[in-house]
């Protein structure tokens, strides 16, 4: 028997294994991406904007991270951990950010809601949105006893300073119970915009008539309204998103004449790109770190097991 006949067929070649690994990574990423798109089928629910859906962002980033990890010699753990840390980094570590884009999308019937913001202010005057001549009105439902609300005040003040001259007005709707305490806070922090406060019995805290009428169950709640139509353009869930969302809303209103803008059937969709950018970057860095740690631990690349004859 010659050597060729005696030779035992070995495992798949390294190139074949690499191609199969890439095919598996692509298939897994495609499946996760399809699952992400399935999560978007509820985009017409109240408060849900199509590309800003949290599950879409998570599944998209994690599917890409998985593909990166499989491509880097199966460094999946490092890729997924890095991606998660990258997603968490912007809202936790950054003071504010403006990487995003804004566009108009179809407004679901459940969100065709007007907010007729009106009521007495601390100065004794009455605020009425019908008298607002600004291009955009930011309504801040808040209270001095709400720590997240107070923490978000610097973002609101920065937004006022930057965009008030460009057509932004702000009004606070206070859910406080003590008028004097609210007045002292406003004076101490030099809040330049009016504060709606209902001082009558039974109209404080979440019994505030505006909060009750428009279903405000948690604060802070920031709402961007087009004053002429009184329609809500979008909500701002995070104070760090405030500046770029206000800028995007003003730009969108400036580009399209209000007379031709169908705000009754259109709403603003706002997408923050930083979770995607930092998530993918974190997945790449995590894969590299895992490989470096593995090589340092074993002193070489992962061994190739050979078949025992």
C-alpha positions in Angstrom: 0.0 0.0 0.0 1.5 3.3 -1.0 1.5 6.5 1.1 -1.4 8.0 -0.7 -3.6 5.1 0.1 -2.5 5.0 3.7 -3.1 8.7 4.2 -6.1 9.3 6.4 -8.4 12.1 5.3 -7.9 15.0 7.7 -10.3 17.7 8.9 -11.5 20.6 6.8 -8.9 23.0 5.6 -8.3 26.3 7.4 -9.7 28.3 4.5 -12.9 26.2 4.4 -13.4 26.6 8.1 -12.9 30.4 7.8 -15.4 30.6 5.0 -18.0 28.5 6.9 -17.4 30.7 10.0 -18.1 33.9 7.9 -21.2 32.3 6.4 -22.5 31.4 9.9 -21.7 34.9 11.1 -23.6 36.4 8.2 -26.6 34.1 8.7 -26.7 34.9 12.4 -26.5 38.6 11.8 -29.2 38.4 9.2 -31.5 36.5 11.6 -31.0 39.0 14.3 -31.6 41.9 11.9 -34.8 40.2 10.7 -35.9 39.9 14.4 -35.1 43.6 14.8 -37.3 44.5 11.9 -40.1 42.3 13.4 -39.8 44.4 16.6 -40.6 47.5 14.5 -44.0 46.2 13.4 -45.6 48.1 16.4 -44.2 51.5 15.2 -47.8 52.9 15.1 -48.2 52.5 18.8 -48.3 55.7 20.9 -44.9 57.1 21.7 -42.9 54.7 19.5 -40.9 56.1 16.6 -39.9 53.6 13.9 -36.1 53.8 13.8 -35.7 55.0 17.4 -37.2 51.8 18.8 -34.9 50.5 21.5 -35.2 46.9 20.5 -34.3 47.8 16.9 -31.2 49.5 18.1 -30.2 46.7 20.5 -30.7 43.9 18.0 -29.1 45.7 15.2 -25.9 46.6 17.1 -25.7 43.1 18.8 -26.1 41.4 15.4 -23.2 43.4 14.0 -21.2 42.7 17.1 -21.8 39.0 16.8 -20.7 39.0 13.2 -17.5 40.9 14.2 -16.8 38.5 17.1 -17.2 35.4 14.8 -14.9 37.1 12.3 -12.3 37.7 14.9 -11.7 34.0 15.7 -14.9 33.5 17.7 -14.3 36.4 20.1 -18.1 36.7 20.6 -18.0 37.4 24.4 -15.7 40.4 24.0 -17.7 41.7 21.1 -21.1 41.5 22.9 -19.7 42.9 26.1 -18.0 45.8 24.2 -21.2 46.5 22.3 -23.3 46.7 25.4 -20.8 49.0 27.1 -20.7 51.1 24.0 -24.5 51.5 24.0 -24.5 52.5 27.7 -21.7 55.0 27.3 -23.4 58.0 25.6 -26.4 58.5 28.0 -24.3 57.8 31.1 -20.9 59.5 30.4 -21.7 62.3 28.0 -23.2 65.6 29.1 -25.1 66.1 25.9 -24.9 65.0 22.3 -26.1 66.0 18.9 -25.4 63.1 16.6 -28.7 62.3 15.0 -31.1 63.1 12.2 -34.7 64.1 12.0 -37.4 63.5 9.4 -41.2 63.5 9.0 -43.1 60.3 9.2 -46.8 59.3 9.2 -48.5 60.2 12.4 -50.7 57.4 13.9 -54.3 58.4 14.7 -53.6 57.7 18.4 -51.0 60.5 18.4 -53.0 63.2 16.7 -53.3 65.0 20.0 -53.3 68.8 20.6 -52.1 70.3 23.9 -53.8 73.6 24.6 -51.3 74.8 27.1 -52.8 77.6 29.2 -52.9 78.6 32.9 -51.8 81.1 35.5 -48.1 81.8 36.0 -46.0 82.7 39.0 -46.0 86.4 38.0 -49.8 86.5 38.1 -50.2 86.6 34.3 -51.9 84.0 32.2 -50.0 81.9 29.6 -51.9 80.8 26.5 -50.3 78.9 23.7 -52.7 80.7 21.3 -50.7 83.9 21.9 -47.3 82.2 21.3 -45.6 83.6 18.2 -42.6 81.3 18.3 -41.9 78.6 15.8 -41.5 75.9 18.4 -42.7 75.6 22.0 -41.0 73.3 24.6 -43.3 72.4 27.4 -41.5 71.1 30.5 -43.7 69.2 33.0 -41.6 69.2 36.2 -41.4 69.9 39.9 -38.7 71.1 42.4 -39.1 67.9 44.4 -38.3 65.7 41.4 -34.5 65.1 41.3 -34.3 64.1 37.6 -36.3 67.3 36.8 -33.8 69.4 38.7 -30.9 67.6 37.1 -32.3 68.4 33.7 -32.6 72.1 34.3 -29.1 72.9 33.0 -30.0 71.2 29.7 -33.2 73.3 29.4 -31.3 76.5 30.2 -28.6 75.8 27.6 -31.2 75.0 25.0 -33.0 78.3 25.8 -29.8 80.3 25.5 -28.9 78.7 22.2 -32.2 78.6 20.4 -34.5 81.2 21.9 -33.3 83.7 19.3 -34.0 81.2 16.5 -37.7 80.7 17.4 -37.9 78.6 20.5 -40.1 79.4 23.5 -40.2 77.4 26.7 -42.9 77.2 29.4 -42.7 75.1 32.5 -45.8 73.4 34.0 -45.0 72.9 37.6 -46.4 70.1 39.7 -45.3 71.7 42.9 -47.5 72.1 45.9 -45.9 75.2 47.5 -45.9 78.4 45.4 -43.3 80.1 47.6 -40.8 77.3 47.3 -41.3 77.2 43.6 -40.8 81.0 43.3 -37.6 80.8 45.4 -36.2 78.0 43.2 -37.0 79.9 40.0 -35.3 83.1 41.4 -32.3 81.2 42.7 -31.6 79.4 39.3 -32.7 82.4 37.2 -35.1 80.5 35.0 -36.0 83.0 32.3 -39.2 81.3 31.0 -42.7 81.4 32.5 -43.9 78.8 35.0 -47.6 77.7 34.9 -48.7 76.9 38.5 -52.2 76.1 39.7 -52.4 77.1 43.4 -56.0 76.1 44.0 -56.7 73.2 46.3 -56.8 69.8 44.5 -54.8 71.1 41.6 -51.2 70.4 42.8 -48.8 67.6 42.0 -50.3 65.1 39.5 -53.7 66.6 40.0 -52.5 69.6 38.0 -55.2 70.2 35.4 -52.8 70.1 32.4 -51.1 66.9 33.7 -54.4 65.3 34.2 -55.8 66.3 30.8 -52.8 65.1 28.8 -52.0 62.0 30.8 -48.8 63.0 32.4 -48.1 60.1 34.8 -44.3 60.6 35.3 -42.0 63.6 35.3 -39.8 65.0 33.9 -41.7 65.1 30.6 -40.6 67.3 27.8 -42.8 67.9 24.8 -42.1 69.9 21.6 -45.3 71.5 20.2 -46.0 73.5 17.0 -47.8 76.5 18.6 -50.1 77.4 15.7 -51.6 73.9 15.3 -51.0 73.1 19.0 -50.0 69.6 17.8 -47.3 67.6 19.6 -44.4 67.1 17.2 -42.4 64.8 19.5 -41.5 63.9 23.1 -38.0 64.2 24.5 -37.3 61.4 26.8 -33.8 62.3 27.8 -32.5 65.8 28.6 -29.2 65.0 26.9 -31.2 64.7 23.6 -32.8 68.1 24.0 -30.5 70.4 22.1 -30.1 68.3 18.9 -33.9 67.5 18.9 -34.8 71.2 19.2 -32.3 72.0 16.5 -33.7 69.3 14.3 -37.3 70.4 14.9 -36.4 74.0 14.1 -34.6 73.0 10.9 -37.5 70.8 9.8 -40.0 73.6 10.4 -37.8 76.1 8.5 -37.3 73.8 5.5 -41.1 73.2 5.0 -43.5 76.2 4.9 -46.0 75.8 7.7 -48.9 76.5 5.4 -48.0 73.4 3.3 -47.0 71.2 6.3 -49.5 68.5 7.1 -48.7 68.4 10.8 -52.1 66.7 11.5 -50.9 63.6 9.7 -47.1 64.0 10.1 -44.9 63.8 13.1 -41.1 64.2 13.7 -39.1 61.1 13.9 -35.8 61.6 15.7 -32.9 59.1 15.6 -29.9 59.3 17.9 -26.9 57.7 16.1 -24.5 57.6 19.1 -25.8 54.2 20.5 -25.2 52.7 17.0 -21.8 54.3 16.6 -20.5 53.5 20.1 -22.1 50.1 20.1 -20.4 48.9 16.9 -17.1 50.5 17.9 -17.4 48.8 21.3 -18.0 45.4 19.7 -14.9 45.8 17.5 -12.7 46.9 20.5 -14.1 44.1 22.7 -13.2 41.5 20.1 -9.6 42.9 19.9 -9.3 43.0 23.7 -10.5 39.4 24.0 -7.9 38.2 21.5 -5.1 40.1 23.2 -6.1 38.7 26.6 -6.3 35.1 25.2 -2.9 35.3 23.6 -1.3 36.7 26.7 -2.8 33.9 28.8 -1.8 31.0 26.5 1.3 32.7 24.9 0.1 31.9 21.4 -2.9 31.6 19.2 -5.5 29.0 19.9 -4.0 25.5 19.0 -5.3 23.5 16.1 -6.2 20.0 17.3 -5.0 17.2 15.1 -6.7 13.9 14.5 -5.0 11.0 16.3 -4.3 8.1 14.0 
